[in-house]
Every structure is written in structure tokens, then in C-alpha cells.
Amino acid sequence: MLLRTEKDTQDFAYRLAKELQPNDVLTLEGQLGVGKTTFTKGLAKGLGVKRNISSPTFTIVKEYRGRLPLYHMDVYRLENSMEDIGFDDYFFADGITVIEWASFIEDFLPKERLDITLRYADNDNQREITLTPFGEHFEQVVKALS
């Protein structure tokens, strides 16, 4: 699917938020600047989060309150590390966990999750989004967004 603007990215994430339930884990992959945090801003809005969303690059995890808690992780700094910082405490904490650069902690990820990849399209202002569901729940989520 093609996302033509930042607003399209946020609107898509907003719609996705309406399909999520407690303990859902979303992974976000893509180059620097491709829109992972922009996507998370739209998701947060869909979850009723009122606070400003920023990348948790230096803190690893930021927590936000909405209709469901949002746990926003950026694990870029954990590349080549096998350190478990208590991921399960977030994955099973009755909220939504969004993980930027999730491939760096592949061994810790739950089997059921939604992998989201953002890529630059031909026009740098446009993004291509790919959703890869793992588990029946996420297959239904992707179907609802189609």
C-alpha cells in the first residue's frame, strides 16, 4: 500500500489502532527517517494518547496512557546485544507495544505479532507500507484494514 503523505501515514496508523487489543505487539522496520515515529504518532492518536510522541532512541522505552497503554520502544541502540531489558513485562502488560528496529531483538519477540515495514517509494515524500501478520488475530486485523 502506498502512503502519499505524513498525514496518510498517521491516518492509516489511526485506523489500525481501532483494531488493536491488549497485549498486541507491532514491529516497525525501515530506514532512518522513513516514518516509523510518524506512524506511531497516528497510532497513539487512535489510542487516545494526548501527549506528544517522540522517538525513545535514548531511553529505549516511552510509556503513554490512552484507552490502552502504549509502550513505544526504539531498540536501535541494542543492536548486537542479547540483553533482555524485560521485554515480556511490556509484551504482556495489557497495552500495545510498538517496537522500532525490532529485528535487533528478534529472539525476544512474541510469535504472534504484526510486522510493519515502511520503505521509501519512488517519490521520497511517499512511503510503501507492508503488513505481515503472525497469528490469526493479526490476520483478521490486516483483513479489516483492506
Phi, psi and omega per residue, in radians:
M1 nan 2.482 -3.119
L2 -1.760 2.281 3.072
L3 -1.938 1.995 -2.981
R4 -1.441 -0.455 -3.079
T5 -2.443 2.951 3.031
E6 -1.039 -0.672 3.125
K7 -1.088 -0.710 3.069
D8 -1.032 -0.733 3.133
T9 -1.087 -0.832 -3.136
Q10 -1.169 -0.682 3.128
D11 -1.118 -0.715 3.111
F12 -1.100 -0.795 3.131
A13 -1.115 -0.650 3.088
Y14 -1.034 -0.807 3.114
R15 -1.107 -0.702 3.108
L16 -1.062 -0.720 -3.114
A17 -0.982 -0.596 -3.117
K18 -1.185 -0.325 -3.109
E19 -1.675 -0.105 -3.017
L20 -1.534 2.771 3.128
Q21 -2.382 2.887 -3.127
P22 -0.888 2.496 3.120
N23 1.336 0.149 3.084
D24 -1.277 2.427 3.120
V25 -2.091 2.237 3.099
L26 -2.080 2.341 3.042
T27 -1.857 2.542 3.126
L28 -2.181 2.122 3.100
E29 -2.137 2.630 3.097
G30 2.709 2.813 -3.123
Q31 -1.063 2.844 3.018
L32 -0.979 2.343 3.059
G33 1.419 0.062 -3.068
V34 -1.368 -0.298 3.069
G35 2.134 0.357 -3.139
K36 -1.110 -0.788 3.131
T37 -1.261 -0.613 3.049
T38 -1.030 -0.771 3.091
F39 -1.031 -0.795 -3.107
T40 -1.131 -0.569 3.073
K41 -1.075 -0.765 3.102
G42 -1.146 -0.698 3.103
L43 -1.080 -0.793 3.139
A44 -1.047 -0.756 3.113
K45 -1.047 -0.733 3.111
G46 -1.149 -0.401 3.095
L47 -1.602 0.011 3.108
G48 1.424 0.333 3.097
V49 -1.305 2.267 -3.110
K50 -1.667 -0.423 -3.082
R51 -1.276 2.748 3.056
N52 -1.206 2.387 3.132
I53 -1.732 2.280 3.056
S54 -2.372 2.810 -3.106
S55 -1.164 2.341 3.119
P56 -1.543 0.604 -3.047
T57 -0.901 -0.751 -3.044
F58 -1.652 -0.211 3.135
T59 -1.890 -0.147 -3.098
I60 1.265 -0.856 -3.094
V61 -2.340 2.357 2.966
K62 -2.132 2.435 -3.132
E63 -1.960 2.410 -3.136
Y64 -2.315 2.604 3.118
R65 -1.873 2.315 3.068
G66 -2.632 -2.671 3.097
R67 -1.094 -0.492 2.933
L68 -2.285 2.534 3.060
P69 -1.095 2.560 3.079
L70 -2.051 2.174 3.078
Y71 -1.935 1.924 -3.053
H72 -1.835 1.983 -3.118
M73 -1.939 2.513 2.951
D74 -2.231 1.830 -3.025
V75 -1.750 0.341 3.130
Y76 -0.938 -0.706 -3.097
R77 -1.267 -0.140 3.125
L78 -1.662 0.137 3.119
E79 -0.958 2.385 -3.129
N80 1.139 0.347 3.097
S81 -2.036 2.453 3.070
M82 -1.852 0.355 -3.109
E83 -1.304 2.163 3.057
D84 -1.604 1.963 -3.116
I85 -1.626 0.420 -3.132
G86 1.521 0.689 -3.093
F87 -0.969 -0.744 -3.117
D88 -1.033 -0.513 3.101
D89 -1.059 -0.495 3.099
Y90 -1.598 -0.761 -3.080
F91 -1.037 -0.525 -3.072
F92 -2.081 0.613 -3.074
A93 -1.844 0.420 3.097
D94 1.100 0.457 3.079
G95 -2.245 -2.910 3.081
I96 -1.886 2.218 3.109
T97 -1.896 2.203 3.075
V98 -2.013 2.213 -3.063
I99 -2.131 1.947 3.020
E100 -1.421 2.432 -3.124
W101 1.120 0.652 -3.053
A102 -1.049 -0.423 -3.139
S103 -1.047 -0.376 3.128
F104 -1.270 -0.297 3.124
I105 -2.180 0.569 -3.068
E106 -0.811 -0.731 -3.080
D107 -1.153 -0.327 -3.100
F108 -1.726 -0.168 -3.046
L109 -1.248 2.492 3.064
P110 -1.206 2.701 -3.128
K111 -1.156 -0.654 3.126
E112 -1.658 2.074 -3.108
R113 -2.927 3.017 3.048
L114 -2.060 2.005 3.086
D115 -1.558 2.262 -3.118
I116 -2.149 2.206 3.110
T117 -2.060 2.275 3.055
L118 -1.937 2.341 3.117
R119 -2.336 2.640 3.000
Y120 -1.178 2.358 3.031
A121 -1.534 -3.020 -3.121
D122 -0.990 -0.677 3.091
N123 -1.661 2.172 -3.062
D124 -0.996 -0.369 3.124
N125 -1.395 -0.263 -3.100
Q126 -1.798 2.619 3.132
R127 -2.215 2.584 3.005
E128 -1.845 2.309 3.127
I129 -2.015 2.364 3.092
T130 -2.165 2.274 3.117
L131 -1.915 2.222 3.100
T132 -2.138 1.834 -3.101
P133 -1.459 2.454 3.008
F134 -2.126 1.880 -3.117
G135 1.907 2.665 -3.074
E136 -1.052 -0.727 3.137
H137 -0.987 -0.823 -3.093
F138 -1.280 -0.473 3.009
E139 -1.095 -0.693 3.103
Q140 -1.188 -0.670 3.108
V141 -1.061 -0.836 -3.131
V142 -1.104 -0.723 3.113
K143 -1.067 -0.712 -3.134
A144 -1.141 -0.492 -3.132
L145 -1.450 -0.264 -3.084
S146 -1.277 nan nan
